[in-house]
């Protein structure tokens, strides 16, 4: 491997590694300050990995996180901060559940229809922020935050019993979806559980993300516009169109992020449907450096922390609060921003030194040639 490639690999890995180590150290400090063993919680969580049911839970949860993080990463690569992934995901899941409960088609038509509804709903909701940005210059951060709040209110209105709401016990749902829209998974037995069938959709989206960004003209234009809209415009790229397109695609992917759970397990949208997925995805995208492989590892890490932390409540003789995992997740997000900036500055200094050394060597070579000629 060339020296330059080794440096690029080092810079890519250094940021996440420093962030993860820093988060572990800071969490240990919190544990020590509370008078508890700083190493025991990690051992307890790691001991959960061999259990097959925990593995299934981790993979299933990671699939949701992965798709949502890809949506965030698409915006990041375009230098857009799509904070609205959470609203786009919840609204898309609710609309998909409504359609699935009221439309009955054969499975080979029903499932593609539901996937299309989810993607189009997410794209529409993100497109509002995109249109506001390219026509009125409204920051996508402000627009998507407001759209999250509007999505919450809109979902609340649509799930009223006078509209599409169905009361099941104390929970308000959209009614059970038609069975033809259920996506079968990989059943590993009654004591283990079932891996969502749309885990494969998450993998396909990751492959598509990499191919589009790195092997197509559209991906090059998107990355170029994200790096510099002025330079991209000078090369003939319509920057505003790219901004709108990126927001639409990001929203479409966000709209799919809740479907592995909806079509594979819940089969209805209710008040208990998980919220906050979009905000978690921001940390995962940052930790994964917007790379599909890195995002996959970060999603698995987040899911691991979430699904193994309940074991901390039952530890003996001293129980640990499962919120320790939440503290670690927050510290990872905090540390990743600082570590990436530190690694960026370090890489910039190394690049400057290398360029300086090359210029000095070139100058010495020119002087030597002049002396020989003289």
N, C-alpha and C positions, 0 to 999 in steps of 0.2 A: 504493500500500500504506500502511495506517495506521501511525502511529509505533509503536503497541503491538505490531502484527504484526511490524514490523521488529526490534523488541527481542527478541521471542520467537525469531525466526529467528536473530538474532545469538547469543543464549544457547545455542540448539541446536547451532550450528555451531562456536562458540568452543571448547568442550571438546575435541571430537575433533581440531580443527585444532591446538590447543596441544599436545595429547598427541603427535600425529604429528610435529610440528616438534621437540618436545623429545626424542623418541626418536631422530630423525635426528641431532640435535646431540650427544646423549650417545654414540651409536654412533660418530660421527666422532671424539669425544674418545678413545674406546677405540682406534680405529685409529691416531690420532696417537701415543698412548702406546706402541703396539706398533711404531712406526716405519714405518707404511704410509700410502699416499695415502688421505685421508679421503673422497675423492669418486669414486675409480675403481670401487669395488664397486657403487655406485648406477648408474653408467653401464653397467657390464657387465650388470646385471640388467635395466635398461630396454631394452638392445639385444635381449633375448630376446623381447620382446613381439610384434614382427612375425612371428615364426615360428608357423605355423598349428598345429603339434603342441603347442607350449607353450600356445597359447591354449586348445586342447582340454583339456589337463591342468589348466589354471587353472579353467576353467568346471566341469569334473567335480568337482574337489576342493572348489570353492566351494559346490557343491550340497550336499555332505555337511555342510560347516561351517554353511551357512545353516540347514538344518533343525535341526541340533543347537542352534544359537544361538537359534532361535525357541523351542525347548523351555526353554532357560535364561531367556529374556526373559519367557515366560509366568509363570514363578515369580517373577521380579523384580517384575513388575507387581502381583503379589499380595503383595509384600514377603516372598517365600519364596526361600531360597537352595538351589536344587536342585543340589547338587554331584554327585548320583548319576547325571547324564545319561550319563556314560561307562559305568557298569555296566549301565544300562538299555539303552543302544544295543548293547553287545556281547552281552548275553544275548538281546536280541530278534533280532539278526542270526543268532546261533547256532541259536535255536529255529526261525527262519524257514528256515534252511538245512537243518535236520533234516527239517522238514515237506516242504520242496521236494524233498528226495532220496527220500522214501518215499511221497509221494502224487502220483499222476498223474491230472490232470484236463485237460479242454480249456483252452486259454489263457485264454478269457474267464471261466473259473471259477478257474483255478489262480492267476493273478496277483492278483485281488482277495483270494483266500484267503491268500496269502502276505503281502499288505499288512495284512490283518486280524490275522494271527498276530503280525507285528512290532509293530503298535500295541497289541494286547491284552497282549503280554508286557511291553512297556515300561510300560504303565499299571498292570499288576499289581505290578511291582517298585517303581514310585514310590508306588503306593497303600499299600504296607506302611508307608513313612515317613509318609504322610498320616494313616493310621489311628493310628499311634503318637503323632502330634502332637495330634490332636483328642481322643483318649481318655485319653492319659497325659501330655500336655504335653512329650513328648520333642522336642528341637530337631531340625528337619529336616536341619540341617547334620551333626549327629552321626549321625543315623540313615542318611542317604544315604551318608556316608563308609563306615560299616560295611557297608552293603549293596553298595557297590562291591567290597569285599574278599570278601564272601560270593559275589557274582556270579562273580568270578574263580575261586574254588574250585569253584563249581557247574559252570561251563563246563569246567574241568579234569576234573571227574568224568564229565560227560556225554560228553566226547570221548575217554574211555578206549576202547580197542579192544573191551572187553567190553560196552560200551554202544553209542554211535553213532559212535565213532571209526573212521576208515579211514586206514590208513597209505599215503601216497603219497610214495615216496622217503624222505627224512628228515623229512617234514612230516606232522603229524597233521591230518586234515581230517574233515569230516562226510559226505564223498562228494559227487559231482557231482549237482547238482539236475536234475530232469527239465526237458527243453528247453522244455516248455510253460510253465514259470515264468520263462523268460528274457524280459526286457523289451528289445525292439529299440531301438536308438538311432539317431542321425543319423550315418551312415557318410560320412566326408569323404575316404576314400581310404586305401590301405595305408601311405602315408608320413605321414599326418596323425593318423589315429585316429578314434574314434567318440565322439560326445557322448552321455552316458547319457540314456536315454529318460525316466528319472525326474527329470531336471532340471526338467521341466514340473510335476512334483509339488511340487518345492521352491517354484516360482513360485506355484502354486495355494495352497500353505500360507501363503505370505507375504500373499497377497491376503485369504485367509480370516482370518488373524490380525488384519489391520487392520480388516476389516469387523466381526468379532465384538467387538473391543475398543472400537471407536469408533461403531458403528451399532446396537448391540443392548443390551437391558436387562441381559442377563447380563454383557456387557463392562463396563457402568457399575457394576454391583454388585461385580464383581471388582476394578476399580480403586478403588472406594470402600472396600472392605474392606481392600485393601492400604494405603490412605492412613490409615485409622483403623478398627479393628475395632469400637471402642466407638460411634463415630458411625454406622457401617453398621448395627450391631445396633439402635441407637435408631430407625433409619428402616425397620426391619422385615426386614433382611437377616440370614439365618442364617450367621454368620461361620464357624462350624465346617464347615458344609456347603460353603461357598465354598472354604475351605482344602483340603478333601479333593478337591473337584472340580478345583481348579487343579492339584493334584499329579497327579491321574489324567490330565488333558489334557496336562500337561507331559511326563509319562512316555510317553504314547501318541505324541506328536510325536517324542520322543527315540528311541522304538522304530523309527521310520521313517527315522532319519537315516543308517543304514548300508545301507539297501536300494538306493539308486542304484548303489553299488559291487557289492553282492551280486547283484542281479538283472541288472545291466547289464554286468558284467565278470567278477568272481571266480567266481560260480556255485557257491561252496562256502565254508564257514567253516573257517579253519585258524589255525595258530599265527602266521601272517604277517599276519592281518587287523589293520588299523591300530588301535592303542590310543591313549588320550589325547585322543580327539576331544572328549569332553565337557568336559575342562578347557580346551582351546583355545576351545571355544564360549563359555565364560564371558568371556574377554577380548574376543571378537568382539561379544557382546551388550552389554558395557560400552561398547566403542568406538562401537557403533551406537546407543547410548542407547535400546535396546529398541524402536527404530522399525524397521519392516520394510525401509524404503528404506536407512536407515543401516546396518542389519545386512548387507544385500546388499553394500554398498560395502566394509564391513569384512571380510566373508568373501572377497571378491575380492582385497582387499589381502593378507590372510593367505595365500591360495592363491598369489598372485603371488610373495610372498617365499619361499614354500616351493618352488615349482616352477622358479623362475629362479636360486635360490641354487647349484645344482650347477655352474653355469657358472663360478662363482668358483674352483673347484678347478683349472680348466684355463686360467686367465688367464696370459698371458705379457707381459713376462718375469717378473712377480712373481705368484705364485698367492695367492689369499685363501682363508681358511677359510670354508666354506659356513655354518658355525655363526654367522657374522655376522648372517644373517637371523634365527636363533633369538634372538640377543641383542637384535635390534631388536624382535622380537615381545614378549619379556619386558619391555623398556623401555617399550613402548607400554602394556602392562597397568599397569605401575608409574606411568607418567606420567598415564594417563587418570584414575586415582582422585584424584590431586592436582589435576589441572587442572579436573576437574568440581567439586571442592569450592571451588576458587578462583573459578570462574565463578559457582557458586551464591551465594557470599558477595558477589561483585560485583553480581549481579542483585538480591540482597536489599537491598543498600545503595541501589542505584538506585531500587528500589521504595519504600523508606522516604523517600528524598528527594522522589520524586514525590508521595507521599501528604502529606508535610509541606508541600510547596509548594501543593498543592490546599487543605489546611486553612488555610494562611496566607492564600491568596487569598479563601477563603470568609469568613474572619474579617474581612478588610479590607473585603469587600463588605458584610457585616452592619454594620460600623461606619459605612460611608458612608451606608447606608440610615437608620441611627439619627440621623446628623447632619442628613440632609435632612428627616427627620420632625420633628426638634427645631426 
